[in-house]
Amino acid sequence: MVVYKLLNDEQEKEEYDKIDYQLIAIHTTLEDYRLAYQINKCLPIVLSKSHSNISISHKNTEIQFVRFVFEDETALVNWNLIKNKNEFSSENLTVNTGLFANSKSQISTKTYFIPEFKKVDFFLKIGINVSPLEFENTLLQLKKIDNISTVYTVDPETIKSKINLIF
């Protein structure tokens, strides 16, 4: 038997605005799989590539963002490493007369998982069940990785596109 529950607008807004994660911004030149490997070496987690990417709709196109996941079942904490930048190309048919008549051109477009932070390469989303001491230790360990230039926390309340972080 299916049960339907109706919520008023205030209850839906509270549920939507409820933030149950912490967010770390990472600036690096490493590829996603290399960064996941380095994080696995310095932290007691095992990030692995997820079979389900994160889909975001951008200008009538579905964009896929790769993520690496670790689910700590003992501490009930989910770890997600998400690439912030994605480049996709689309064909554009140009109908002209003359030398370049009916030519096709490739248009390459960069999209961002969280557009407010275009300079960030990756985000590490950590469940709220991590203690403040563990969270600070995580930041310190990430700063020790050679090819990471900057690591800092991001307040999810300040993000306009926080709907992208709900998955």
C-alpha positions, -999 to 999 in steps of 0.1 A, spaced: 0 0 0 13 34 -10 11 62 15 12 98 3 21 126 26 13 162 20 36 189 33 29 226 35 54 250 20 71 258 53 78 221 60 92 216 25 114 247 28 128 235 62 135 201 48 152 216 17 172 240 37 184 214 62 222 210 57 235 176 69 270 179 54 303 198 56 320 210 25 357 213 17 370 231 -14 402 217 -30 425 235 -55 448 211 -73 463 201 -107 457 164 -100 433 143 -121 403 130 -102 415 94 -98 449 106 -87 434 129 -61 411 101 -48 442 79 -45 462 105 -26 432 112 -2 429 74 4 466 73 13 464 101 39 430 95 54 414 64 68 389 62 40 386 43 7 372 65 -20 361 46 -51 345 58 -84 308 58 -82 287 40 -108 262 69 -107 274 103 -117 257 135 -107 235 149 -135 229 186 -137 208 203 -164 225 232 -181 211 250 -211 188 220 -220 218 196 -218 224 170 -191 259 174 -177 275 145 -158 299 152 -129 321 123 -118 322 115 -81 341 92 -58 323 78 -28 331 62 5 304 51 29 316 46 64 290 22 78 304 22 113 304 59 118 275 64 94 293 90 74 293 95 36 323 110 18 319 123 -17 347 138 -39 331 158 -67 349 174 -97 337 210 -100 346 216 -136 333 198 -166 339 205 -202 315 193 -229 314 199 -266 284 202 -289 281 204 -326 269 235 -342 257 235 -378 264 267 -396 244 274 -427 263 299 -449 268 304 -485 303 304 -500 334 286 -490 321 274 -456 286 264 -466 269 240 -443 300 236 -421 299 220 -387 318 234 -358 325 220 -323 317 243 -295 333 236 -262 317 248 -230 329 247 -194 303 241 -167 306 241 -130 291 219 -103 289 249 -80 292 280 -103 299 304 -74 333 287 -70 347 286 -105 383 285 -93 377 254 -71 387 221 -88 371 196 -64 347 195 -35 348 170 -7 314 166 8 315 149 42 284 139 63 277 158 94 284 129 118 322 137 117 333 154 149 349 188 147 383 174 157 381 148 130 371 175 105 401 197 114 424 167 112 410 159 77 418 195 66 453 192 80 459 159 63 446 172 29 470 202 32 499 178 34 492 163 -1 519 175 -25 499 187 -55 471 204 -35 477 241 -34 448 252 -12 422 235 10 395 254 29 360 249 42 329 264 25 298 274 44 270 256 26 246 284 37 263 308 14 260 287 -18 231 297 -41 232 264 -60 231 241 -30 204 221 -47 233 205 -67 246 191 -35 215 171 -28 220 136 -42 
